[in-house]
Amino acid sequence: MSTKIFVNLPVRDLDKSKEFFTKLGYSINEQFTDENASCVVISEDIYVMLLVESFFAGFTSKEVADATKTTEVTLALSADSRQGVDELVDKALAAGGQVVREPMDQGPMYGRSFYDLDGHLWEVVYMDPTALQ
């Protein structure tokens, strides 16, 4: 069995966050969704659990970071092509995400970044597999 990852993120408005991620082309697993949480299916092995901030706080004894003011983690996703990078980031921006910086173009590696509605930092990267040989 492959290892799956469930990334848990605090969100201020669960419905708006669900709408944001569905606009990126991801689906919601309703089996793991209620008024406190929603499961976004990124791939067969990657899931993002959107947790209402007050519910998220119940899983830690530390203060919940405000991602609009601090960065604790960068969430990086791979794409199959440069065009795939652009398509996903453009969808994120059209859905209300914010630009982080100019695209990174280092020849065989290309990437772009965006902040989601709650300020979480996402990177989408393509690495040309022929350049690795």
The first five atom37 places (N, CA, C, CB, O) and aatype in JSON, in Angstrom:
{
  "aatype": [12, 15, 16, 11, 9, 13, 19, 2, 10, 14, 19, 1, 3, 10, 3, 11, 15, 11, 6, 13, 13, 16, 11, 10, 7, 18, 15, 9, 2, 6, 5, 13, 16, 3, 6, 2, 0, 15, 4, 19, 19, 9, 15, 6, 3, 9, 18, 19, 12, 10, 10, 19, 6, 15, 13, 13, 0, 7, 13, 16, 15, 11, 6, 19, 0, 3, 0, 16, 11, 16, 16, 6, 19, 16, 10, 0, 10, 15, 0, 3, 15, 1, 5, 7, 19, 3, 6, 10, 19, 3, 11, 0, 10, 0, 0, 7, 7, 5, 19, 19, 1, 6, 14, 12, 3, 5, 7, 14, 12, 18, 7, 1, 15, 13, 18, 3, 10, 3, 7, 8, 10, 17, 6, 19, 19, 18, 12, 3, 14, 16, 0, 10, 5],
  "atom_mask": [
    [1, 1, 1, 1, 1],
    [1, 1, 1, 1, 1],
    [1, 1, 1, 1, 1],
    [1, 1, 1, 1, 1],
    [1, 1, 1, 1, 1],
    [1, 1, 1, 1, 1],
    [1, 1, 1, 1, 1],
    [1, 1, 1, 1, 1],
    [1, 1, 1, 1, 1],
    [1, 1, 1, 1, 1],
    [1, 1, 1, 1, 1],
    [1, 1, 1, 1, 1],
    [1, 1, 1, 1, 1],
    [1, 1, 1, 1, 1],
    [1, 1, 1, 1, 1],
    [1, 1, 1, 1, 1],
    [1, 1, 1, 1, 1],
    [1, 1, 1, 1, 1],
    [1, 1, 1, 1, 1],
    [1, 1, 1, 1, 1],
    [1, 1, 1, 1, 1],
    [1, 1, 1, 1, 1],
    [1, 1, 1, 1, 1],
    [1, 1, 1, 1, 1],
    [1, 1, 1, 0, 1],
    [1, 1, 1, 1, 1],
    [1, 1, 1, 1, 1],
    [1, 1, 1, 1, 1],
    [1, 1, 1, 1, 1],
    [1, 1, 1, 1, 1],
    [1, 1, 1, 1, 1],
    [1, 1, 1, 1, 1],
    [1, 1, 1, 1, 1],
    [1, 1, 1, 1, 1],
    [1, 1, 1, 1, 1],
    [1, 1, 1, 1, 1],
    [1, 1, 1, 1, 1],
    [1, 1, 1, 1, 1],
    [1, 1, 1, 1, 1],
    [1, 1, 1, 1, 1],
    [1, 1, 1, 1, 1],
    [1, 1, 1, 1, 1],
    [1, 1, 1, 1, 1],
    [1, 1, 1, 1, 1],
    [1, 1, 1, 1, 1],
    [1, 1, 1, 1, 1],
    [1, 1, 1, 1, 1],
    [1, 1, 1, 1, 1],
    [1, 1, 1, 1, 1],
    [1, 1, 1, 1, 1],
    [1, 1, 1, 1, 1],
    [1, 1, 1, 1, 1],
    [1, 1, 1, 1, 1],
    [1, 1, 1, 1, 1],
    [1, 1, 1, 1, 1],
    [1, 1, 1, 1, 1],
    [1, 1, 1, 1, 1],
    [1, 1, 1, 0, 1],
    [1, 1, 1, 1, 1],
    [1, 1, 1, 1, 1],
    [1, 1, 1, 1, 1],
    [1, 1, 1, 1, 1],
    [1, 1, 1, 1, 1],
    [1, 1, 1, 1, 1],
    [1, 1, 1, 1, 1],
    [1, 1, 1, 1, 1],
    [1, 1, 1, 1, 1],
    [1, 1, 1, 1, 1],
    [1, 1, 1, 1, 1],
    [1, 1, 1, 1, 1],
    [1, 1, 1, 1, 1],
    [1, 1, 1, 1, 1],
    [1, 1, 1, 1, 1],
    [1, 1, 1, 1, 1],
    [1, 1, 1, 1, 1],
    [1, 1, 1, 1, 1],
    [1, 1, 1, 1, 1],
    [1, 1, 1, 1, 1],
    [1, 1, 1, 1, 1],
    [1, 1, 1, 1, 1],
    [1, 1, 1, 1, 1],
    [1, 1, 1, 1, 1],
    [1, 1, 1, 1, 1],
    [1, 1, 1, 0, 1],
    [1, 1, 1, 1, 1],
    [1, 1, 1, 1, 1],
    [1, 1, 1, 1, 1],
    [1, 1, 1, 1, 1],
    [1, 1, 1, 1, 1],
    [1, 1, 1, 1, 1],
    [1, 1, 1, 1, 1],
    [1, 1, 1, 1, 1],
    [1, 1, 1, 1, 1],
    [1, 1, 1, 1, 1],
    [1, 1, 1, 1, 1],
    [1, 1, 1, 0, 1],
    [1, 1, 1, 0, 1],
    [1, 1, 1, 1, 1],
    [1, 1, 1, 1, 1],
    [1, 1, 1, 1, 1],
    [1, 1, 1, 1, 1],
    [1, 1, 1, 1, 1],
    [1, 1, 1, 1, 1],
    [1, 1, 1, 1, 1],
    [1, 1, 1, 1, 1],
    [1, 1, 1, 1, 1],
    [1, 1, 1, 0, 1],
    [1, 1, 1, 1, 1],
    [1, 1, 1, 1, 1],
    [1, 1, 1, 1, 1],
    [1, 1, 1, 0, 1],
    [1, 1, 1, 1, 1],
    [1, 1, 1, 1, 1],
    [1, 1, 1, 1, 1],
    [1, 1, 1, 1, 1],
    [1, 1, 1, 1, 1],
    [1, 1, 1, 1, 1],
    [1, 1, 1, 1, 1],
    [1, 1, 1, 0, 1],
    [1, 1, 1, 1, 1],
    [1, 1, 1, 1, 1],
    [1, 1, 1, 1, 1],
    [1, 1, 1, 1, 1],
    [1, 1, 1, 1, 1],
    [1, 1, 1, 1, 1],
    [1, 1, 1, 1, 1],
    [1, 1, 1, 1, 1],
    [1, 1, 1, 1, 1],
    [1, 1, 1, 1, 1],
    [1, 1, 1, 1, 1],
    [1, 1, 1, 1, 1],
    [1, 1, 1, 1, 1],
    [1, 1, 1, 1, 1]
  ],
  "atom_positions": [
    [[0.84, -1.18, 0.0], [0.0, 0.0, 0.0], [0.88, 1.24, 0.0], [-0.95, 0.0, 1.22], [1.85, 1.32, 0.76]],
    [[0.56, 2.21, -0.84], [1.35, 3.44, -0.89], [0.99, 4.34, 0.28], [1.14, 4.17, -2.22], [-0.12, 4.27, 0.81]],
    [[1.93, 5.17, 0.66], [1.69, 6.14, 1.72], [0.9, 7.31, 1.16], [3.03, 6.63, 2.35], [1.22, 7.82, 0.08]],
    [[-0.11, 7.71, 1.87], [-0.91, 8.85, 1.47], [-0.57, 10.02, 2.4], [-2.43, 8.52, 1.51], [-0.12, 9.81, 3.53]],
    [[-0.79, 11.22, 1.93], [-0.55, 12.38, 2.77], [-1.84, 13.18, 2.89], [0.6, 13.27, 2.2], [-2.54, 13.41, 1.91]],
    [[-2.15, 13.58, 4.11], [-3.28, 14.44, 4.41], [-2.72, 15.72, 5.01], [-4.31, 13.73, 5.38], [-2.3, 15.73, 6.17]],
    [[-2.7, 16.78, 4.25], [-2.22, 18.07, 4.71], [-3.41, 18.78, 5.35], [-1.6, 18.92, 3.54], [-4.45, 18.95, 4.71]],
    [[-3.27, 19.19, 6.59], [-4.35, 19.87, 7.31], [-4.07, 21.37, 7.33], [-4.49, 19.32, 8.75], [-3.0, 21.8, 7.78]],
    [[-5.02, 22.16, 6.85], [-4.85, 23.6, 6.8], [-6.01, 24.31, 7.49], [-4.74, 24.07, 5.34], [-7.17, 23.95, 7.27]],
    [[-5.72, 25.3, 8.33], [-6.79, 26.09, 8.92], [-7.34, 27.07, 7.9], [-6.3, 26.83, 10.18], [-6.58, 27.68, 7.15]],
    [[-8.67, 27.23, 7.88], [-9.3, 28.18, 6.96], [-10.34, 29.0, 7.72], [-9.97, 27.43, 5.76], [-10.94, 28.54, 8.69]],
    [[-10.53, 30.23, 7.25], [-11.51, 31.12, 7.89], [-12.93, 30.85, 7.4], [-11.14, 32.58, 7.62], [-13.88, 30.87, 8.19]],
    [[-13.09, 30.59, 6.1], [-14.42, 30.38, 5.52], [-14.38, 29.08, 4.73], [-14.85, 31.59, 4.6], [-13.86, 29.03, 3.62]],
    [[-14.93, 28.03, 5.31], [-14.86, 26.69, 4.71], [-15.52, 26.65, 3.34], [-15.51, 25.66, 5.63], [-14.96, 26.07, 2.41]],
    [[-16.68, 27.25, 3.19], [-17.38, 27.21, 1.91], [-16.58, 27.92, 0.81], [-18.76, 27.85, 2.04], [-16.49, 27.41, -0.31]],
    [[-16.02, 29.08, 1.13], [-15.21, 29.79, 0.12], [-13.96, 29.01, -0.23], [-14.83, 31.19, 0.63], [-13.54, 28.99, -1.39]],
    [[-13.35, 28.36, 0.75], [-12.15, 27.56, 0.49], [-12.48, 26.35, -0.38], [-11.5, 27.1, 1.81], [-11.72, 26.02, -1.29]],
    [[-13.6, 25.69, -0.11], [-14.03, 24.57, -0.94], [-14.25, 25.03, -2.38], [-15.32, 23.93, -0.37], [-13.83, 24.36, -3.32]],
    [[-14.91, 26.15, -2.53], [-15.16, 26.7, -3.87], [-13.84, 27.01, -4.58], [-16.03, 27.98, -3.77], [-13.7, 26.73, -5.77]],
    [[-12.89, 27.6, -3.86], [-11.59, 27.92, -4.43], [-10.93, 26.67, -5.01], [-10.67, 28.57, -3.37], [-10.5, 26.67, -6.16]],
    [[-10.84, 25.62, -4.2], [-10.13, 24.41, -4.65], [-10.89, 23.66, -5.74], [-9.89, 23.5, -3.48], [-10.26, 23.0, -6.57]],
    [[-12.21, 23.72, -5.76], [-12.93, 23.08, -6.86], [-12.72, 23.86, -8.16], [-14.44, 22.97, -6.53], [-12.73, 23.27, -9.24]],
    [[-12.53, 25.17, -8.06], [-12.22, 25.96, -9.26], [-10.85, 25.61, -9.83], [-12.28, 27.45, -8.94], [-10.59, 25.87, -11.0]],
    [[-9.99, 25.02, -9.01], [-8.69, 24.57, -9.5], [-8.8, 23.2, -10.17], [-7.67, 24.51, -8.34], [-7.83, 22.71, -10.75]],
    [[-9.97, 22.6, -10.1], [-10.18, 21.32, -10.73], [-10.15, 20.13, -9.78], [0.0, 0.0, 0.0], [-10.24, 18.98, -10.22]],
    [[-10.03, 20.39, -8.49], [-9.99, 19.31, -7.51], [-11.4, 18.99, -7.04], [-9.09, 19.68, -6.32], [-12.3, 19.82, -7.13]],
    [[-11.59, 17.78, -6.53], [-12.9, 17.38, -6.04], [-12.91, 17.37, -4.51], [-13.28, 15.99, -6.6], [-11.87, 17.39, -3.86]],
    [[-14.12, 17.34, -3.98], [-14.33, 17.28, -2.53], [-14.85, 15.88, -2.21], [-15.33, 18.4, -2.04], [-15.81, 15.4, -2.83]],
    [[-14.22, 15.22, -1.24], [-14.7, 13.93, -0.78], [-15.72, 14.2, 0.31], [-13.51, 13.01, -0.26], [-15.37, 14.52, 1.45]],
    [[-16.98, 14.07, -0.03], [-18.07, 14.4, 0.89], [-18.11, 13.47, 2.1], [-19.4, 14.34, 0.16], [-18.67, 13.83, 3.13]],
    [[-17.52, 12.29, 1.98], [-17.49, 11.35, 3.1], [-16.72, 11.93, 4.29], [-16.85, 10.02, 2.67], [-17.0, 11.59, 5.44]],
    [[-15.76, 12.8, 4.01], [-14.94, 13.4, 5.05], [-15.16, 14.91, 5.12], [-13.46, 13.09, 4.81], [-14.22, 15.68, 5.35]],
    [[-16.39, 15.33, 4.92], [-16.74, 16.74, 4.9], [-17.95, 16.98, 5.79], [-17.02, 17.23, 3.46], [-18.94, 16.26, 5.72]],
    [[-17.85, 18.0, 6.63], [-18.99, 18.44, 7.44], [-18.83, 19.94, 7.67], [-19.06, 17.65, 8.81], [-18.13, 20.61, 6.91]],
    [[-19.48, 20.48, 8.7], [-19.42, 21.93, 8.94], [-18.06, 22.39, 9.47], [-20.5, 22.32, 9.92], [-17.77, 23.59, 9.46]],
    [[-17.21, 21.47, 9.92], [-15.89, 21.82, 10.47], [-14.73, 21.51, 9.54], [-15.68, 21.1, 11.75], [-13.64, 22.07, 9.7]],
    [[-14.95, 20.63, 8.58], [-13.84, 20.16, 7.75], [-14.31, 19.74, 6.38], [-13.11, 19.0, 8.43], [-15.48, 19.4, 6.18]],
    [[-13.38, 19.78, 5.43], [-13.66, 19.3, 4.09], [-12.4, 18.68, 3.52], [-14.18, 20.44, 3.18], [-11.3, 19.2, 3.71]],
    [[-12.57, 17.57, 2.83], [-11.45, 16.84, 2.25], [-11.34, 17.15, 0.76], [-11.59, 15.32, 2.48], [-12.22, 16.78, -0.02]],
    [[-10.26, 17.82, 0.37], [-9.99, 18.13, -1.03], [-9.1, 17.02, -1.58], [-9.32, 19.55, -1.2], [-8.05, 16.72, -1.01]],
    [[-9.52, 16.42, -2.68], [-8.76, 15.34, -3.3], [-7.85, 15.95, -4.37], [-9.71, 14.25, -3.92], [-8.32, 16.41, -5.41]],
    [[-6.54, 15.96, -4.08], [-5.56, 16.47, -5.03], [-5.16, 15.36, -6.01], [-4.3, 17.02, -4.29], [-5.07, 15.58, -7.22]],
    [[-4.93, 14.18, -5.48], [-4.61, 13.0, -6.29], [-4.98, 11.76, -5.49], [-3.09, 12.97, -6.71], [-5.54, 11.86, -4.4]],
    [[-4.68, 10.62, -6.04], [-4.98, 9.36, -5.37], [-4.28, 9.23, -4.02], [-4.59, 8.19, -6.25], [-4.75, 8.5, -3.14]],
    [[-3.17, 9.93, -3.85], [-2.39, 9.83, -2.62], [-2.24, 11.13, -1.85], [-1.05, 9.3, -2.93], [-1.61, 11.15, -0.8]],
    [[-2.81, 12.23, -2.36], [-2.64, 13.54, -1.73], [-4.02, 14.15, -1.45], [-1.79, 14.49, -2.62], [-4.85, 14.29, -2.35]],
    [[-4.22, 14.52, -0.18], [-5.48, 15.12, 0.24], [-5.17, 16.35, 1.08], [-6.35, 14.1, 1.05], [-4.19, 16.38, 1.82]],
    [[-6.02, 17.36, 0.96], [-5.9, 18.55, 1.8], [-7.16, 18.62, 2.65], [-5.69, 19.85, 0.94], [-8.27, 18.71, 2.13]],
    [[-6.97, 18.59, 3.95], [-8.09, 18.72, 4.87], [-8.2, 20.2, 5.24], [-7.89, 17.83, 6.15], [-7.33, 20.75, 5.91]],
    [[-9.27, 20.82, 4.8], [-9.55, 22.21, 5.15], [-10.32, 22.19, 6.46], [-10.35, 22.96, 4.01], [-11.43, 21.66, 6.52]],
    [[-9.74, 22.77, 7.49], [-10.35, 22.74, 8.82], [-10.67, 24.17, 9.27], [-9.43, 22.04, 9.84], [-9.81, 25.04, 9.24]],
    [[-11.9, 24.39, 9.7], [-12.27, 25.68, 10.27], [-11.27, 25.98, 11.38], [-13.76, 25.68, 10.8], [-10.94, 25.09, 12.17]],
    [[-10.79, 27.21, 11.45], [-9.72, 27.57, 12.39], [-9.97, 27.08, 13.82], [-9.53, 29.06, 12.41], [-9.07, 26.54, 14.46]],
    [[-11.18, 27.26, 14.32], [-11.46, 26.86, 15.71], [-11.37, 25.33, 15.86], [-12.86, 27.35, 16.14], [-10.95, 24.85, 16.91]],
    [[-11.74, 24.59, 14.85], [-11.65, 23.14, 14.87], [-10.18, 22.71, 14.76], [-12.48, 22.51, 13.72], [-9.73, 21.82, 15.48]],
    [[-9.43, 23.37, 13.86], [-8.0, 23.1, 13.68], [-7.26, 23.31, 15.01], [-7.41, 24.03, 12.58], [-6.38, 22.52, 15.36]],
    [[-7.63, 24.35, 15.73], [-6.95, 24.68, 16.99], [-7.07, 23.57, 18.02], [-7.54, 25.97, 17.57], [-6.24, 23.47, 18.93]],
    [[-8.08, 22.74, 17.9], [-8.27, 21.63, 18.83], [-7.24, 20.52, 18.68], [0.0, 0.0, 0.0], [-7.17, 19.62, 19.52]],
    [[-6.44, 20.57, 17.61], [-5.43, 19.53, 17.36], [-4.03, 19.94, 17.81], [-5.42, 19.2, 15.89], [-3.08, 19.17, 17.63]],
    [[-3.89, 21.13, 18.38], [-2.57, 21.6, 18.78], [-2.69, 22.42, 20.06], [-1.93, 22.44, 17.66], [-3.72, 23.03, 20.35]],
    [[-1.6, 22.43, 20.81], [-1.57, 23.28, 22.0], [-0.88, 24.61, 21.68], [-0.83, 22.56, 23.17], [-0.8, 25.5, 22.53]],
    [[-0.39, 24.75, 20.44], [0.27, 25.98, 20.01], [-0.74, 26.93, 19.37], [1.41, 25.67, 19.02], [-1.84, 26.53, 19.0]],
    [[-0.34, 28.18, 19.26], [-1.15, 29.16, 18.56], [-1.21, 28.78, 17.08], [-0.58, 30.6, 18.76], [-0.21, 28.35, 16.51]],
    [[-2.37, 28.96, 16.47], [-2.52, 28.69, 15.04], [-1.97, 29.88, 14.27], [-4.03, 28.42, 14.66], [-2.36, 31.02, 14.51]],
    [[-1.05, 29.6, 13.36], [-0.41, 30.66, 12.59], [-1.42, 31.35, 11.67], [0.76, 30.09, 11.76], [-2.31, 30.71, 11.12]],
    [[-1.25, 32.64, 11.51], [-2.02, 33.41, 10.54], [-1.19, 33.43, 9.26], [-2.35, 34.88, 11.05], [-0.2, 34.15, 9.18]],
    [[-1.58, 32.64, 8.28], [-0.78, 32.47, 7.06], [-0.72, 33.74, 6.22], [-1.34, 31.35, 6.23], [0.06, 33.81, 5.27]],
    [[-1.53, 34.75, 6.55], [-1.41, 36.02, 5.83], [-0.27, 36.86, 6.39], [-2.72, 36.79, 5.91], [0.13, 37.86, 5.78]],
    [[0.28, 36.44, 7.56], [1.35, 37.19, 8.21], [2.64, 36.4, 8.35], [0.91, 37.65, 9.55], [3.72, 36.99, 8.42]],
    [[2.56, 35.09, 8.4], [3.74, 34.24, 8.55], [3.65, 33.07, 7.58], [3.88, 33.73, 10.02], [2.57, 32.7, 7.13]],
    [[4.8, 32.49, 7.28], [4.81, 31.29, 6.45], [5.46, 30.17, 7.24], [5.57, 31.54, 5.11], [6.62, 30.26, 7.63]],
    [[4.7, 29.12, 7.47], [5.24, 27.98, 8.19], [5.64, 26.87, 7.23], [4.22, 27.46, 9.19], [6.54, 26.08, 7.52]],
    [[4.96, 26.81, 6.1], [5.19, 25.71, 5.17], [4.91, 26.19, 3.75], [4.29, 24.49, 5.53], [4.09, 27.08, 3.53]],
    [[5.6, 25.59, 2.79], [5.3, 25.78, 1.38], [4.77, 24.45, 0.87], [6.56, 26.26, 0.57], [5.41, 23.41, 1.03]],
    [[3.62, 24.49, 0.26], [3.0, 23.29, -0.29], [3.34, 23.24, -1.77], [1.44, 23.28, -0.06], [2.93, 24.12, -2.53]],
    [[4.09, 22.25, -2.19], [4.56, 22.17, -3.57], [3.91, 21.0, -4.29], [6.09, 22.05, -3.62], [3.88, 19.88, -3.79]],
    [[3.41, 21.28, -5.47], [2.81, 20.27, -6.33], [3.58, 20.21, -7.64], [1.31, 20.57, -6.58], [4.06, 21.23, -8.13]],
    [[3.69, 19.02, -8.19], [4.33, 18.88, -9.49], [3.29, 19.0, -10.59], [5.08, 17.54, -9.6], [2.11, 18.74, -10.38]],
    [[3.76, 19.39, -11.76], [2.92, 19.43, -12.96], [3.62, 18.62, -14.05], [2.66, 20.92, -13.43], [4.83, 18.41, -13.99]],
    [[2.85, 18.18, -15.04], [3.41, 17.36, -16.11], [4.08, 18.18, -17.19], [2.32, 16.53, -16.73], [4.77, 17.63, -18.06]],
    [[3.9, 19.51, -17.16], [4.48, 20.37, -18.2], [4.5, 21.81, -17.7], [3.67, 20.26, -19.53], [3.89, 22.14, -16.68]],
    [[5.2, 22.65, -18.44], [5.19, 24.08, -18.13], [3.77, 24.62, -18.28], [6.18, 24.85, -19.06], [3.31, 25.44, -17.47]],
    [[3.09, 24.15, -19.33], [1.7, 24.57, -19.55], [0.82, 24.16, -18.38], [1.16, 23.96, -20.86], [-0.07, 24.9, -17.99]],
    [[1.06, 22.98, -17.81], [0.31, 22.53, -16.65], [0.52, 23.44, -15.44], [0.0, 0.0, 0.0], [-0.42, 23.7, -14.69]],
    [[1.76, 23.91, -15.27], [2.05, 24.87, -14.2], [1.21, 26.12, -14.4], [3.57, 25.23, -14.16], [0.51, 26.58, -13.49]],
    [[1.28, 26.67, -15.61], [0.56, 27.91, -15.9], [-0.94, 27.74, -15.75], [0.88, 28.39, -17.3], [-1.62, 28.62, -15.22]],
    [[-1.48, 26.62, -16.21], [-2.93, 26.4, -16.13], [-3.41, 26.37, -14.69], [-3.3, 25.09, -16.83], [-4.41, 27.01, -14.36]],
    [[-2.71, 25.64, -13.82], [-3.15, 25.53, -12.43], [-3.02, 26.87, -11.71], [-2.34, 24.46, -11.7], [-3.93, 27.27, -10.98]],
    [[-1.9, 27.55, -11.89], [-1.72, 28.83, -11.2], [-2.69, 29.87, -11.73], [-0.27, 29.33, -11.36], [-3.23, 30.67, -10.96]],
    [[-2.93, 29.87, -13.04], [-3.9, 30.82, -13.6], [-5.3, 30.56, -13.04], [-3.92, 30.72, -15.14], [-6.04, 31.51, -12.77]],
    [[-5.67, 29.29, -12.85], [-6.96, 28.97, -12.24], [-7.01, 29.5, -10.8], [-7.21, 27.44, -12.26], [-8.01, 30.06, -10.37]],
    [[-5.91, 29.31, -10.07], [-5.86, 29.79, -8.69], [-6.03, 31.3, -8.62], [-4.53, 29.37, -8.04], [-6.76, 31.81, -7.76]],
    [[-5.37, 32.02, -9.5], [-5.47, 33.48, -9.5], [-6.87, 33.93, -9.88], [-4.44, 34.09, -10.46], [-7.4, 34.87, -9.3]],
    [[-7.48, 33.25, -10.86], [-8.84, 33.59, -11.29], [-9.85, 33.3, -10.18], [-9.21, 32.81, -12.55], [-10.91, 33.94, -10.12]],
    [[-9.53, 32.34, -9.3], [-10.44, 31.97, -8.21], [-10.23, 32.82, -6.96], [-10.25, 30.51, -7.86], [-10.9, 32.59, -5.95]],
    [[-9.32, 33.79, -7.02], [-9.12, 34.68, -5.87], [-7.78, 34.55, -5.19], [0.0, 0.0, 0.0], [-7.51, 35.25, -4.22]],
    [[-6.92, 33.65, -5.69], [-5.58, 33.53, -5.13], [-4.74, 34.76, -5.46], [0.0, 0.0, 0.0], [-5.12, 35.57, -6.3]],
    [[-3.6, 34.87, -4.8], [-2.72, 36.03, -4.99], [-1.37, 35.59, -5.53], [-2.54, 36.8, -3.68], [-0.87, 34.51, -5.19]],
    [[-0.77, 36.42, -6.37], [0.56, 36.16, -6.91], [1.58, 36.28, -5.79], [0.9, 37.15, -8.08], [1.5, 37.19, -4.96]],
    [[2.54, 35.36, -5.75], [3.61, 35.41, -4.76], [4.8, 36.16, -5.33], [4.02, 33.99, -4.33], [5.33, 37.08, -4.7]],
    [[5.23, 35.77, -6.51], [6.39, 36.39, -7.18], [6.34, 36.03, -8.65], [7.75, 35.92, -6.54], [5.46, 35.3, -9.1]],
    [[7.3, 36.56, -9.39], [7.39, 36.25, -10.81], [7.69, 34.76, -11.0], [8.49, 37.11, -11.49], [8.25, 34.12, -10.1]],
    [[7.33, 34.19, -12.16], [7.65, 32.78, -12.42], [9.15, 32.51, -12.29], [7.16, 32.36, -13.82], [9.97, 33.38, -12.59]],
    [[9.48, 31.32, -11.84], [10.87, 30.89, -11.73], [11.17, 30.04, -12.96], [11.13, 30.08, -10.39], [10.55, 29.0, -13.17]],
    [[12.11, 30.48, -13.77], [12.47, 29.74, -14.98], [13.96, 29.48, -14.94], [12.06, 30.51, -16.27], [14.77, 30.38, -15.21]],
    [[14.32, 28.25, -14.61], [15.73, 27.87, -14.53], [16.03, 26.8, -15.57], [16.08, 27.36, -13.12], [16.65, 25.78, -15.27]],
    [[15.58, 27.03, -16.8], [15.82, 26.07, -17.87], [14.97, 24.83, -17.71], [0.0, 0.0, 0.0], [13.79, 24.84, -18.06]],
    [[15.56, 23.76, -17.19], [14.78, 22.51, -17.07], [13.74, 22.54, -15.94], [15.72, 21.35, -16.85], [12.88, 21.67, -15.88]],
    [[13.82, 23.54, -15.05], [12.85, 23.64, -13.97], [12.09, 24.95, -14.1], [13.55, 23.54, -12.58], [12.67, 26.03, -14.25]],
    [[10.76, 24.83, -14.04], [9.89, 25.99, -14.19], [8.84, 25.92, -13.09], [9.24, 26.04, -15.6], [8.26, 24.87, -12.84]],
    [[8.59, 27.05, -12.45], [7.59, 27.04, -11.4], [6.96, 28.4, -11.19], [0.0, 0.0, 0.0], [7.52, 29.44, -11.52]],
    [[5.77, 28.34, -10.63], [5.05, 29.55, -10.23], [4.42, 29.29, -8.88], [3.96, 29.94, -11.29], [4.23, 28.15, -8.47]],
    [[4.09, 30.37, -8.18], [3.55, 30.27, -6.83], [2.31, 31.13, -6.68], [4.6, 30.67, -5.79], [2.11, 32.11, -7.4]],
    [[1.47, 30.74, -5.71], [0.31, 31.56, -5.36], [-0.03, 31.35, -3.9], [-0.91, 31.2, -6.26], [0.3, 30.33, -3.29]],
    [[-0.71, 32.37, -3.34], [-1.3, 32.26, -2.01], [-2.77, 31.9, -2.2], [-1.13, 33.59, -1.18], [-3.44, 32.48, -3.06]],
    [[-3.28, 30.94, -1.42], [-4.7, 30.64, -1.48], [-5.47, 31.69, -0.69], [-4.99, 29.21, -0.92], [-4.88, 32.68, -0.24]],
    [[-6.76, 31.5, -0.52], [-7.61, 32.51, 0.13], [-7.2, 32.81, 1.56], [-9.05, 32.06, 0.1], [-7.48, 33.89, 2.07]],
    [[-6.55, 31.85, 2.23], [-6.13, 32.03, 3.61], [-4.65, 32.38, 3.75], [-6.43, 30.79, 4.4], [-4.13, 32.44, 4.87]],
    [[-3.97, 32.6, 2.63], [-2.57, 32.99, 2.67], [-1.58, 31.84, 2.68], [0.0, 0.0, 0.0], [-0.38, 32.08, 2.83]],
    [[-2.04, 30.6, 2.52], [-1.12, 29.46, 2.46], [-0.37, 29.51, 1.14], [-1.89, 28.1, 2.61], [-0.95, 29.78, 0.09]],
    [[0.94, 29.25, 1.2], [1.81, 29.36, 0.04], [1.87, 28.04, -0.72], [3.22, 29.78, 0.48], [2.25, 27.0, -0.17]],
    [[1.49, 28.08, -2.0], [1.51, 26.92, -2.89], [2.49, 27.18, -4.03], [0.08, 26.62, -3.44], [2.52, 28.27, -4.59]],
    [[3.27, 26.17, -4.37], [4.16, 26.23, -5.53], [3.78, 25.11, -6.47], [5.66, 26.14, -5.11], [3.47, 24.0, -6.04]],
    [[3.82, 25.4, -7.76], [3.57, 24.4, -8.78], [4.81, 24.38, -9.66], [2.26, 24.69, -9.61], [5.21, 25.41, -10.19]],
    [[5.4, 23.19, -9.81], [6.72, 23.09, -10.45], [6.7, 21.99, -11.52], [7.82, 22.8, -9.4], [6.09, 20.93, -11.34]],
    [[7.38, 22.27, -12.64], [7.64, 21.28, -13.67], [9.14, 21.1, -13.8], [7.0, 21.69, -15.04], [9.88, 22.08, -13.89]],
    [[9.6, 19.87, -13.81], [11.01, 19.55, -14.03], [11.08, 18.69, -15.28], [11.65, 18.81, -12.78], [10.48, 17.62, -15.34]],
    [[11.82, 19.15, -16.28], [11.96, 18.43, -17.54], [12.75, 17.14, -17.27], [12.69, 19.31, -18.63], [13.93, 17.2, -16.91]],
    [[12.11, 15.96, -17.42], [12.8, 14.72, -17.08], [14.01, 14.42, -17.98], [11.82, 13.57, -17.17], [14.92, 13.7, -17.56]],
    [[14.02, 14.96, -19.2], [15.17, 14.72, -20.07], [16.41, 15.47, -19.58], [14.84, 15.14, -21.51], [17.54, 15.08, -19.89]],
    [[16.2, 16.54, -18.84], [17.32, 17.31, -18.32], [18.01, 16.61, -17.15], [16.85, 18.69, -17.89], [19.13, 16.96, -16.78]],
    [[17.34, 15.63, -16.57], [17.9, 14.93, -15.41], [18.88, 13.83, -15.82], [16.79, 14.34, -14.56], [19.56, 13.25, -14.98]],
    [[18.94, 13.54, -17.12], [19.79, 12.44, -17.59], [21.2, 12.89, -17.92], [19.18, 11.78, -18.8], [22.02, 12.07, -18.32]]
  ]
}
